[in-house]
Amino acid sequence: MNTLTQEFNVNSPFLFAAVAIVLAMVIAQSFFFLIRAWRQAKVLGIESSKLMSVVKSSAVFTIVPAISILIGVIALSKKLGLPLPWLRLSVIGALTYETAAAGAAANAVGTSIGDTATLLTASQFTTIAWIMTLGIMAGVVLTPILCRRILGGVDKLEKRDKRWGEILMSALFMGMISAFLGMIFGKVGNGLTGWIPVFVMLASMVIMLICAVLIKKFKIKWIEDYAMPVSMIGAMALAIPITNAVNSIVK
Amino acid sequence: MKTQNMSYMDGTHFWGRIWTWGMGVLLLAFPAAICLYYNAWPEATGFLKGLLAIAPMFWAVGTIEVITYVPMLGAGGSYLGFITGNLTNLKVPCTITALNKVGAKPGTPEGEVVGTIAVAVSSIVTTMIIFIGVLLIVPLTPILDSPALNPAFDQILPALFGGLGVALIGQNLKVAIAPILSMVVLFVCVPSLAESGAIFVPVAALIAIAAARLMYKKGWLK
């Protein structure tokens, strides 16, 4: 056995190769489920045009959040190299968790994500990689155990009282939306700068309402595919002048 | 058991389990391979300290996400979404938008396939964008990292949930009022809770369900 230790580098070709293997499997899994669902959709008699519109709107919807994930990869790559953040944020990871996990893991091995001047040792790197991987495994372990039971429960409920089942599902959606809408108000106590997220949310709402009017009143159907991305990108673009205006008032 | 004789849903659960646990093993193999290749092992105290700092919170949030998001994403969407991740900021809103667009309801056979297609397309597009971004990282970094663009990317969640809120609340105004008001009041009064994020999704969902049940019993929701 080769006992010589390879020279470690956070951007070594070995790490890139390992990431490539995992990402290839993720793509394979996505295509596997996509093709199965597509075939089943045909069995159910859903028209191709409807399915294509799902594909188009999902793809367009994904672009901006994916770019924000890429920014997270760039931010973490300064300390951790590219392969680890690339893998963590492409598989299971979410921007909010991975940034926090990398920060906590880096602190635990006596460094910080912001300290880009000192290089990580191989041992520090493997510690961070293990912590980030084990921290995020809940969904992987629990989904196969709970998925069928949860869906069975929902199904049973809908069979007992169909209308209540539907209301319950919308209540679940509303719960999720409310928690995140509520969080946007979390910083209003900090003065005017704390209101920036609220102003951006309102901008997004107004753009969405304008899209709705264009679709319903003026019958401009094609906007339907782009209403969500347009309101998101529009509000993000407006966040720049809003933030600058608020900062100039506060100063 | 022969997979070709299974119903679509049985097959989805069968293959979903194999893929999810298989990918789980592969994900653990990544840090293990680095340890073996470089003969470099985690520092025990650092490892325990780091894991204790994040695992309890992340596993709590992960458990809540499974319970809350599985009914929304459906079986295929869940098996795929819990591997490809970025659920709150991407997969779940993307699925809701797709279901809304074609008028499919979660939990129905149509909702199941539409949810799976939405999550699959979103996962493929995300992986491709990050891949292209990593290839072009040298020219892209100064643009994406520029201070002028920072405020835009800092506000991605308000920008996302504002539009999504209008699309969903419009259809369920009565069901939306109680959870939205209670969450806004909660986070305004106790701002530190806003940091814990997803933990409050089930709390808001329970408030929404309780309020909806009350209105349903009173006959206010037809």
Interface residues (C-beta under 8 A of the other chain):
Chain A: T3 T5 Q6 F8 F14 L15 A18 V19 I21 V22 L23 M25 V26 I27 Q29 S30 F31 F32 F33 L34 R36 A37 W38 Q40 A41 V43 L44 I46 K50 L51 S53 V54 V55 S57 S58 A59 F61 T62 I63 V64 P65 A66 I67 S68 I69 L70 I71 V73 I74 A75 S77 L82 W86 L87 L89 S90 V91 I92 G93 A94 L95 T96 Y97 A100 A101 A104 A105 N107 A108 V109 G110 T121 A122 S123 Q124 F125 T126 T127 I128 A129 W130 I131 T133 L134 G135 I136 M137 A138 G139 V140 V141 L142 T143 P144 L146 C147 R148 I150 L151 V154 D155 E158 R163 W164 G165 E166 I167 L168 M169 S170 A171 L172 F173 M174 G175 M176 I177 S178 A179 F180 L181 G182 M183 I184 F185 G186 K187 V188 G189 N190 I196 P197 V198 V200 M201 L202 A203 S204 M205 I207 M208 L209 A212 E224 D225 A227 M228 S231 M232 I233 A235 M236 A237 A239 I240 I242 T243 N244
Chain B: Y8 G11 T12 H13 W15 G16 R17 W19 T20 W21 M23 G24 L26 L27 L28 F30 P31 A33 I34 C35 Y37 Y38 N39 A40 W41 P42 E43 G46 F47 K49 G50 L51 A53 I54 A55 F58 W59 V61 G62 T63 E65 V66 I67 T68 V70 P71 M72 G74 A75 G76 S78 Y79 L80 F82 I83 T84 G85 N86 L87 T88 N89 L90 V92 P93 C94 I96 T97 A98 K101 V102 K105 P106 G107 P109 E110 E112 V113 V114 T116 I117 A118 V119 A120 V121 S122 S123 I124 V125 T126 T127 I129 I130 F131 G133 V134 I137 L140 T141 L144 D145 A148 L149 P151 A152 F153 D154 Q155 I156 L157 P158 A159 L160 F161 G162 G163 L164 G165 V166 A167 L168 I169 G170 Q171 N172 V175 A176 P179 I180 S182 M183 V184 L186 F187 V188 P191 L193 A194 E195 G197 A198 F200 V201 P202 V203 A204 A205 L206 I207 A208 I209 A211 A212 R213 Y216 L221
